[in-house]
Amino acid sequence: MELMEESSSPEIQEEANALIINVNENAEIQREANTSTQNEELHSEANASVENEDRDTQLVNDITKMLESSEPPLSPKHCIYRVPHDFRKLNEEAYTPQCISIGPFHHGDKRLETMEKLKVRYFKQFVKEATLNVKKLVSMIRDKEGDVRDCYAESIQLSSDDCVKLILMDASFIIMLFLIYEHEERRRGDDSLVLTPRMIVNIRKDMWLLENQLPFFVIKEIFDLAFASYSDYPSFAQLTFGFFSVYNTQEMSPDSNLEIIHFLDLLRTFFSPQSCTLPQRGNDIIGVKHLHSASKLHDAGVKFKVGVSKCLFNLKFENGVLEIPCLKLYNDTESLFRNLVAWEQCHNLVDAYVSDYISLLDFLIDIVKDVDLLVQKRILVHALGDSNAVTTLVNNLDTNVSHRYSNSIYCKLCKDLNTFYEDPRHIWKATLRRDYFSTPWITASTIAAITLLVLTLIQAVCSIISL
């Protein structure tokens, strides 16, 4: 047995050694496999990190490009705007030129190409009458190009040359239009410059659109440069006032120290109170506690009277009488008021006197009966067909209009009207006046009935006493 154990011991030892070697080899293989897996994971993580870095770099580059290509911040010089979408959707045509484009916003509109040919003819006449050549004009406009671009609330997508050409063509057309309108002899026998009254009306309508403006200063400077040596020419302000004189109801003078931003701004000035009598602004909102319509106020005893003030916005309420200047409504009135309101809402909401007036008018006119009352009192004069059209027009003008501050005079007027309306004594008086004393015949009948009642009472008393 001992011999057998001795003889088998080496074999067993060899097998054990082989087993140990095999185990070690497997462990080494496993370690190599684990190391390979770890390396692959590290490599994968490294690749993912590189990819993320590349993506982040690309995103940063995209954001940088976006910031570089973004619109510049609003400048204090901005005064010509695109009409806000919530306004435009209510009446697209009221804000869109139908005859001629002025400025860059509607430049290139194929509908308006016919008038571009007329601009060329007017420019030819302008060069003929001016005291300087085209090169000097181009040089002057080039110097002003940056200031003109700053007046628009969005970037002008035109090259420098195209922008200068646009300014020169549009400005020279406006100047010659005003000169021809002011002095017919300046046509100099050229029938191609003659415009029919209808064309002039259509052009004037397009020239008050908010999106269809050139800054006033550049047109004036071109005029002054071109006609500086002509002592017999009126100033450009005088020509402008003459062309838009139909809206100058307050008979403002062009010689006053009036700063004109563009033509729409001038029309707003024509309608607004003079600076010396400009009402203060307050945080109260017109009719915020509700203002009753004209017919309801009339039923409560308020008397309506057409005002004599030349300022359309000058409403007064004293001793139960509401005085309102005459408002004339025509087919183009909606477009004018919409653009005036849009101009205020975009540029100067703090001094929105036109928006205040429209808001107050919207409260007063609610139904057809309100329109009929104001027409009867000659406060409203219109050529819109019927009272329904007037009601719809006024009610839609105040849609989407913001009111941050309000005319303090209007706010007080609303409070006074509400106080008057809520006093039952005024309602009783109004009822008596309306039902029993509205006409001479009804008055006579009422007096007769009262007399008969008194006599009957006297007879009854006498009968009782004689018993």
C-alpha positions as CSV (number, residue, x, y, z in Angstrom):
1,M,0.0,0.0,0.0
2,E,2.7,2.4,0.8
3,L,4.3,1.6,-2.5
4,M,1.1,2.3,-4.3
5,E,0.7,5.6,-2.5
6,E,4.2,6.6,-3.3
7,S,3.8,5.7,-7.0
8,S,0.5,7.6,-7.4
9,S,1.6,10.7,-5.5
10,P,3.4,12.3,-8.4
11,E,0.5,11.7,-10.7
12,I,-1.8,13.3,-8.3
13,Q,0.5,16.1,-7.8
14,E,0.8,16.7,-11.5
15,E,-3.0,16.7,-11.8
16,A,-3.3,19.1,-9.0
17,N,-0.7,21.4,-10.5
18,A,-2.4,21.2,-13.9
19,L,-5.7,22.0,-12.2
20,I,-4.1,25.0,-10.5
21,I,-2.5,26.2,-13.7
22,N,-5.9,25.8,-15.5
23,V,-7.6,27.8,-12.8
24,N,-5.0,30.5,-13.0
25,E,-5.3,30.6,-16.8
26,N,-9.1,30.9,-16.5
27,A,-8.7,33.6,-13.9
28,E,-6.3,35.4,-16.2
29,I,-8.6,35.1,-19.1
30,Q,-11.5,36.4,-17.0
31,R,-9.4,39.3,-15.9
32,E,-8.4,40.0,-19.4
33,A,-12.1,39.8,-20.4
34,N,-13.1,42.1,-17.6
35,T,-10.3,44.5,-18.5
36,S,-11.4,44.5,-22.2
37,T,-15.0,45.1,-21.2
38,Q,-14.0,48.0,-18.9
39,N,-11.8,49.4,-21.7
40,E,-14.7,49.1,-24.1
41,E,-17.0,50.9,-21.6
42,L,-14.4,53.6,-21.0
43,H,-14.0,54.0,-24.8
44,S,-17.8,54.1,-25.3
45,E,-18.1,56.7,-22.5
46,A,-15.3,58.7,-24.0
47,N,-17.0,58.6,-27.4
48,A,-20.3,59.6,-25.9
49,S,-18.6,62.5,-24.1
50,V,-17.0,63.7,-27.3
51,E,-20.3,63.5,-29.1
52,N,-22.0,65.5,-26.4
53,E,-19.3,68.1,-26.5
54,D,-19.7,68.3,-30.3
55,R,-23.5,68.6,-29.9
56,D,-23.1,71.3,-27.2
57,T,-20.6,73.2,-29.4
58,Q,-23.0,73.1,-32.3
59,L,-25.9,74.2,-30.2
60,V,-23.8,77.1,-28.8
61,N,-22.9,78.1,-32.3
62,D,-26.5,78.0,-33.4
63,I,-27.6,80.1,-30.4
64,T,-24.8,82.6,-31.1
65,K,-25.9,82.9,-34.7
66,M,-29.5,83.4,-33.6
67,L,-28.5,86.2,-31.2
68,E,-26.3,87.9,-33.9
69,S,-29.2,87.7,-36.5
70,S,-31.9,88.9,-34.1
71,E,-33.6,92.3,-34.4
72,P,-31.8,95.1,-32.6
73,P,-33.5,96.5,-29.5
74,L,-36.2,99.1,-29.9
75,S,-34.7,102.5,-30.5
76,P,-36.1,105.7,-29.1
77,K,-36.2,106.8,-32.8
78,H,-38.6,104.1,-33.8
79,C,-41.8,105.7,-34.9
80,I,-43.0,103.6,-37.9
81,Y,-44.4,100.2,-37.0
82,R,-46.1,97.1,-38.4
83,V,-49.7,97.0,-37.3
84,P,-50.2,94.4,-34.6
85,H,-51.8,91.2,-35.8
86,D,-54.8,91.4,-33.4
87,F,-55.6,94.8,-35.0
88,R,-55.0,93.8,-38.6
89,K,-57.2,90.7,-38.4
90,L,-60.2,92.8,-37.6
91,N,-60.0,94.7,-41.0
92,E,-57.0,94.0,-43.2
93,E,-57.9,96.5,-45.8
94,A,-58.0,99.4,-43.3
95,Y,-54.2,99.1,-42.8
96,T,-53.1,98.2,-46.3
97,P,-52.3,100.7,-49.1
98,Q,-54.7,100.4,-52.0
99,C,-53.1,102.8,-54.4
100,I,-49.4,103.7,-53.6
101,S,-46.6,102.4,-51.4
102,I,-44.6,104.9,-49.3
103,G,-41.6,103.6,-47.5
104,P,-40.2,100.0,-47.3
105,F,-42.9,97.9,-45.7
106,H,-45.1,97.6,-48.9
107,H,-42.3,98.3,-51.4
108,G,-42.5,95.9,-54.3
109,D,-46.2,95.0,-53.9
110,K,-47.3,94.0,-57.4
111,R,-50.7,95.6,-56.9
112,L,-49.1,99.0,-56.6
113,E,-46.7,98.8,-59.6
114,T,-48.7,101.3,-61.7
115,M,-47.9,104.1,-59.3
116,E,-44.2,103.3,-59.5
117,K,-44.2,104.6,-63.1
118,L,-45.9,107.8,-61.9
119,K,-43.2,108.2,-59.3
120,V,-40.6,108.1,-62.1
121,R,-42.4,110.9,-64.0
122,Y,-42.7,113.0,-60.8
123,F,-39.0,112.4,-60.1
124,K,-38.1,113.6,-63.5
125,Q,-40.0,116.8,-62.9
126,F,-38.5,117.1,-59.4
127,V,-34.9,117.0,-60.9
128,K,-35.9,119.5,-63.5
129,E,-37.1,122.0,-60.9
130,A,-34.5,121.4,-58.2
131,T,-31.4,123.5,-57.8
132,L,-29.0,120.6,-57.4
133,N,-28.1,117.4,-59.3
134,V,-29.0,113.9,-58.5
135,K,-25.5,113.1,-57.2
136,K,-25.8,115.7,-54.4
137,L,-29.2,114.3,-53.5
138,V,-27.9,110.8,-53.3
139,S,-25.0,111.9,-51.2
140,M,-27.3,113.7,-48.7
141,I,-29.7,110.8,-48.4
142,R,-26.8,108.4,-48.0
143,D,-25.7,110.4,-44.9
144,K,-29.2,110.2,-43.5
145,E,-29.8,106.5,-44.4
146,G,-28.9,105.3,-40.9
147,D,-31.3,107.7,-39.2
148,V,-34.1,106.8,-41.6
149,R,-33.6,103.1,-40.9
150,D,-33.7,103.7,-37.2
151,C,-37.2,105.1,-37.5
152,Y,-38.6,101.7,-38.5
153,A,-39.4,99.2,-35.8
154,E,-38.0,96.3,-37.8
155,S,-35.0,95.9,-40.0
156,I,-35.3,97.1,-43.6
157,Q,-34.4,94.2,-45.8
158,L,-32.9,96.4,-48.6
159,S,-29.4,97.1,-49.7
160,S,-27.9,100.5,-49.0
161,D,-28.3,101.5,-52.7
162,D,-31.9,100.3,-52.9
163,C,-32.8,102.0,-49.6
164,V,-31.4,105.3,-50.8
165,K,-33.2,105.0,-54.1
166,L,-36.5,104.2,-52.4
167,I,-36.2,107.3,-50.1
168,L,-35.3,109.6,-53.0
169,M,-38.1,108.3,-55.3
170,D,-40.8,108.4,-52.6
171,A,-39.7,111.7,-51.1
172,S,-39.5,113.5,-54.5
173,F,-42.9,112.1,-55.4
174,I,-44.5,113.5,-52.2
175,I,-42.8,116.9,-52.7
176,M,-44.0,117.3,-56.3
177,L,-47.5,116.0,-55.4
178,F,-47.7,118.7,-52.7
179,L,-46.4,121.4,-55.0
180,I,-48.8,120.5,-57.8
181,Y,-51.7,120.4,-55.4
182,E,-50.8,123.8,-54.0
183,H,-50.0,125.5,-57.3
184,E,-51.5,124.1,-60.5
185,E,-49.2,126.2,-62.6
186,R,-46.3,124.0,-61.5
187,R,-47.6,121.3,-63.9
188,R,-45.9,123.4,-66.6
189,G,-48.2,122.0,-69.2
190,D,-47.3,118.4,-68.6
191,D,-50.5,116.5,-68.6
192,S,-48.7,113.3,-67.4
193,L,-48.4,115.0,-63.9
194,V,-52.1,115.7,-63.6
195,L,-54.0,113.6,-61.1
196,T,-57.8,113.4,-60.9
197,P,-59.5,114.4,-57.7
198,R,-60.3,110.8,-57.0
199,M,-56.7,109.7,-57.4
200,I,-55.6,112.5,-55.0
201,V,-58.2,111.3,-52.4
202,N,-57.0,107.7,-52.8
203,I,-53.3,108.7,-52.4
204,R,-54.1,110.9,-49.4
205,K,-55.8,107.9,-47.7
206,D,-52.8,105.7,-48.3
207,M,-50.5,108.4,-46.9
208,W,-52.1,108.2,-43.4
209,L,-51.5,104.5,-43.0
210,L,-49.1,103.6,-40.2
211,E,-47.2,101.1,-42.3
212,N,-47.0,103.5,-45.3
213,Q,-44.8,106.3,-43.9
214,L,-41.5,108.0,-44.5
215,P,-40.0,110.1,-41.6
216,F,-41.0,113.7,-42.0
217,F,-37.5,115.0,-41.4
218,V,-35.9,113.4,-44.4
219,I,-38.6,114.6,-46.8
220,K,-38.3,118.1,-45.4
221,E,-34.5,118.1,-45.7
222,I,-34.6,117.0,-49.3
223,F,-37.1,119.7,-50.1
224,D,-35.0,122.4,-48.3
225,L,-31.9,121.2,-50.2
226,A,-33.6,121.1,-53.6
227,F,-35.4,124.4,-53.3
228,A,-33.2,126.4,-51.0
229,S,-32.7,129.3,-53.4
230,Y,-36.4,129.6,-54.3
231,S,-37.7,132.4,-52.2
232,D,-41.2,132.2,-53.7
233,Y,-41.7,128.6,-52.6
234,P,-43.7,127.9,-49.5
235,S,-42.1,125.9,-46.7
236,F,-42.6,122.1,-46.7
237,A,-44.7,122.4,-43.5
238,Q,-47.0,124.8,-45.3
239,L,-47.3,122.4,-48.3
240,T,-48.1,119.6,-45.9
241,F,-50.7,121.5,-44.0
242,G,-52.3,122.5,-47.3
243,F,-52.5,118.9,-48.6
244,F,-54.1,117.7,-45.4
245,S,-56.1,120.9,-44.7
246,V,-59.4,119.0,-44.7
247,Y,-58.5,117.4,-41.4
248,N,-57.1,120.6,-39.8
249,T,-60.4,121.5,-38.1
250,Q,-58.7,123.4,-35.3
251,E,-57.0,125.6,-38.0
252,M,-53.6,125.0,-36.6
253,S,-50.8,127.1,-38.1
254,P,-47.8,125.5,-39.9
255,D,-45.6,128.2,-38.5
256,S,-46.0,127.0,-34.9
257,N,-43.2,125.1,-33.3
258,L,-44.8,121.8,-34.1
259,E,-42.6,118.7,-34.3
260,I,-44.0,116.4,-37.0
261,I,-42.9,112.8,-36.9
262,H,-44.8,111.6,-40.0
263,F,-48.1,112.3,-41.8
264,L,-50.2,110.1,-39.5
265,D,-48.7,111.8,-36.5
266,L,-49.7,115.2,-38.0
267,L,-53.3,114.1,-38.4
268,R,-53.4,112.9,-34.8
269,T,-52.2,116.4,-33.8
270,F,-55.0,118.0,-35.9
271,F,-57.6,116.0,-33.8
272,S,-56.0,116.2,-30.4
273,P,-56.4,119.1,-27.9
274,Q,-53.8,121.8,-28.2
275,S,-50.8,121.4,-26.0
276,C,-51.8,124.4,-23.8
277,T,-55.1,122.7,-22.9
278,L,-54.0,119.1,-23.0
279,P,-55.9,117.1,-20.3
280,Q,-53.9,115.3,-17.6
281,R,-53.6,111.5,-17.6
282,G,-54.6,109.4,-14.7
283,N,-54.6,105.7,-13.7
284,D,-58.4,105.5,-13.7
285,I,-59.9,103.8,-16.8
286,I,-62.8,105.4,-18.7
287,G,-66.1,103.7,-17.8
288,V,-64.3,101.1,-15.6
289,K,-67.4,101.1,-13.4
290,H,-69.6,101.1,-16.4
291,L,-70.9,104.0,-18.5
292,H,-74.5,103.9,-19.7
293,S,-75.3,104.3,-23.4
294,A,-76.7,107.5,-24.9
295,S,-80.3,106.4,-25.0
296,K,-80.2,105.2,-21.4
297,L,-78.7,108.5,-20.3
298,H,-81.3,110.3,-22.3
299,D,-84.1,108.3,-20.6
300,A,-82.6,109.3,-17.2
301,G,-82.8,113.0,-18.1
302,V,-79.5,113.8,-19.7
303,K,-79.8,116.3,-22.5
304,F,-77.6,116.0,-25.5
305,K,-76.3,119.0,-27.4
306,V,-73.9,119.3,-30.3
307,G,-70.7,121.1,-29.2
308,V,-69.3,124.2,-30.8
309,S,-65.6,123.3,-30.0
310,K,-63.4,122.7,-33.0
311,C,-61.6,120.0,-31.1
312,L,-63.4,116.7,-31.7
313,F,-62.4,115.3,-28.3
314,N,-63.7,118.3,-26.2
315,L,-66.8,116.7,-24.5
316,K,-68.5,118.5,-21.6
317,F,-71.2,117.7,-19.0
318,E,-72.7,120.5,-17.1
319,N,-76.1,121.0,-15.5
320,G,-77.5,117.8,-17.0
321,V,-76.4,118.7,-20.5
322,L,-73.8,116.5,-22.4
323,E,-72.1,118.6,-25.1
324,I,-70.4,116.6,-27.8
325,P,-68.7,118.1,-30.9
326,C,-70.1,116.9,-34.2
327,L,-68.5,113.7,-35.5
328,K,-68.7,113.1,-39.3
329,L,-68.4,109.5,-40.4
330,Y,-67.6,108.6,-44.0
331,N,-66.3,105.4,-45.8
332,D,-62.7,106.2,-45.0
333,T,-63.2,107.2,-41.4
334,E,-62.7,103.7,-40.1
335,S,-59.3,103.4,-41.7
336,L,-58.2,106.8,-40.3
337,F,-59.3,106.0,-36.8
338,R,-57.9,102.5,-36.8
339,N,-54.5,103.8,-37.9
340,L,-54.5,106.6,-35.4
341,V,-55.3,104.1,-32.6
342,A,-52.7,101.6,-33.8
343,W,-50.1,104.5,-33.9
344,E,-50.9,105.4,-30.3
345,Q,-50.9,101.7,-29.1
346,C,-47.5,101.0,-30.7
347,H,-45.7,104.3,-30.0
348,N,-47.2,106.2,-27.0
349,L,-49.8,104.5,-24.9
350,V,-49.4,107.0,-22.2
351,D,-50.8,109.9,-24.3
352,A,-53.5,107.9,-26.1
353,Y,-56.1,110.6,-26.5
354,V,-57.6,109.1,-29.7
355,S,-57.9,105.7,-28.0
356,D,-59.7,107.5,-25.0
357,Y,-62.2,109.1,-27.4
358,I,-62.9,105.9,-29.2
359,S,-63.4,104.1,-25.9
360,L,-65.9,106.7,-24.6
361,L,-67.7,106.7,-27.9
362,D,-68.0,102.9,-27.7
363,F,-69.8,103.2,-24.4
364,L,-72.2,105.9,-25.6
365,I,-73.1,104.0,-28.8
366,D,-74.3,100.5,-28.0
367,I,-77.4,99.9,-30.1
368,V,-79.1,101.5,-33.1
369,K,-81.3,103.6,-30.8
370,D,-78.2,105.4,-29.5
371,V,-77.1,106.3,-33.1
372,D,-80.6,107.5,-33.9
373,L,-80.6,109.8,-30.9
374,L,-77.1,111.3,-31.7
375,V,-78.1,111.8,-35.4
376,Q,-81.3,113.5,-34.3
377,K,-79.2,115.9,-32.1
378,R,-76.9,116.5,-35.0
379,I,-74.0,115.1,-33.0
380,L,-73.5,112.4,-35.6
381,V,-73.4,113.0,-39.3
382,H,-72.7,109.9,-41.5
383,A,-72.8,108.6,-45.0
384,L,-72.7,104.9,-44.1
385,G,-76.1,103.9,-45.2
386,D,-78.0,103.2,-42.0
387,S,-77.6,103.3,-38.2
388,N,-76.7,99.6,-38.0
389,A,-73.5,100.3,-40.0
390,V,-72.6,103.2,-37.6
391,T,-73.2,101.0,-34.6
392,T,-71.0,98.2,-36.0
393,L,-68.2,100.6,-36.9
394,V,-68.0,102.3,-33.5
395,N,-68.3,99.0,-31.5
396,N,-65.5,97.4,-33.5
397,L,-63.0,100.3,-33.3
398,D,-62.3,99.7,-29.6
399,T,-61.7,96.0,-29.9
400,N,-58.3,94.8,-28.6
401,V,-57.4,98.4,-27.6
402,S,-55.3,98.6,-24.4
403,H,-55.9,101.4,-21.8
404,R,-53.1,102.0,-19.3
405,Y,-53.9,105.6,-18.5
406,S,-56.9,107.7,-19.3
407,N,-57.9,111.3,-20.0
408,S,-58.7,112.7,-16.5
409,I,-61.5,114.9,-18.0
410,Y,-63.2,111.9,-19.5
411,C,-62.9,109.9,-16.2
412,K,-64.6,112.7,-14.3
413,L,-67.2,113.1,-17.0
414,C,-68.1,109.3,-16.7
415,K,-68.4,109.6,-12.9
416,D,-70.6,112.7,-13.2
417,L,-72.8,110.9,-15.8
418,N,-73.2,107.8,-13.6
419,T,-74.0,109.9,-10.5
420,F,-76.7,111.8,-12.5
421,Y,-78.1,108.5,-13.9
422,E,-78.4,106.9,-10.4
423,D,-80.3,109.9,-9.0
424,P,-84.1,108.8,-9.0
425,R,-85.3,112.4,-9.1
426,H,-83.8,112.9,-12.6
427,I,-85.5,109.7,-13.8
428,W,-88.9,110.9,-12.5
429,K,-88.4,114.3,-14.2
430,A,-87.4,112.6,-17.4
431,T,-90.4,110.3,-17.3
432,L,-92.8,113.2,-16.8
433,R,-91.2,115.2,-19.5
434,R,-91.2,112.3,-22.0
435,D,-94.7,110.9,-21.2
436,Y,-96.6,114.0,-20.5
437,F,-94.8,117.1,-21.8
438,S,-92.9,115.8,-24.9
439,T,-95.0,117.8,-27.5
440,P,-97.3,120.8,-27.3
441,W,-100.4,118.6,-27.9
442,I,-99.4,116.1,-25.2
443,T,-98.7,119.1,-22.9
444,A,-102.0,120.7,-23.6
445,S,-103.8,117.3,-23.0
446,T,-101.9,116.9,-19.7
447,I,-102.8,120.4,-18.5
448,A,-106.4,119.8,-19.5
449,A,-106.5,116.5,-17.6
450,I,-104.9,118.1,-14.5
451,T,-107.4,121.0,-14.7
452,L,-110.3,118.6,-15.0
453,L,-109.1,116.6,-12.1
454,V,-108.7,119.7,-9.9
455,L,-112.2,120.9,-10.8
456,T,-113.6,117.4,-10.0
457,L,-112.0,117.5,-6.6
458,I,-113.3,121.0,-5.9
459,Q,-116.8,119.9,-6.9
460,A,-116.6,116.8,-4.7
461,V,-115.4,118.9,-1.7
462,C,-118.1,121.5,-2.2
463,S,-120.7,118.7,-2.4
464,I,-119.5,117.3,0.9
465,I,-119.5,120.7,2.6
466,S,-123.1,121.5,1.4
467,L,-124.5,118.3,3.1
